[in-house]
Amino acid sequence: MKRGLLIILFLCLILTFVVPTAEATSLWDGNDALFRDNKANQVGDILTVIINEDATASQEASTDASQDNQADVGGGTGILDFIRGFSFSQSDSSNASGSTTRSGSLSAEITVQIEEELENGNLKISGTRAVTVNDEKQDIKLTGIVRPEDISPQNTVQSNYIANAEIDYEGRGVIGDRQRQGIISRMIAWLF
């Protein structure tokens, strides 16, 4: 009996080293992505900014001024009787009015990168985007500061939630160049 038990123990020992052991695995492999939000929150993470900017400014001014002056001087007496009497009157008026109106609109999406996490937890972001269509190049540059709580679960943020936002939008190409004044037009405008 002892011999049979020793054989069984010996076989179990051999099977332990020869046959690979099966490990129990879990459906949850330690990845906490199920409970974690995939929002940008540290340096190097990327974030999509949805730009919807509308700006309108108008100014109006008007002036209305008038002035009337009148004087009557009688003739001289005594030694000054050679001075004749005279009178004069003067009036002037001016009216002026003017107005200016300026408006602009920009809608775009740009993906930016977190450059720095500030002491208060806010995130400094910056990014550029260049698109060329038919030899027309459109460049968008964006910098600013975002609060982490303003970032949506889809990892996007609206441009109106960006503090110190600087959004530059430029176009270059045949059509864009036609929109700029030429050197001669600029010189004439400068002179006059």
Secondary structure, 3 states (H helix, E strand, C coil): CHHHHHHHHHHHHHHHHHCCCCCCCCCCCCCHHHCCCCCCCCCCCEEEEEEEEEEEEEEEEEEEEEEEEEEEECCCCHHHCCCCCEEEEEEEEEEEEEEEEEEEEEEEEEEEEEEEECCCCCEEEEEEEEEEECCEEEEEEEEEEECHHHCCCCCEEEHHHCEEEEEEEEEECHHHHHHCCCHHHHHHHHHC
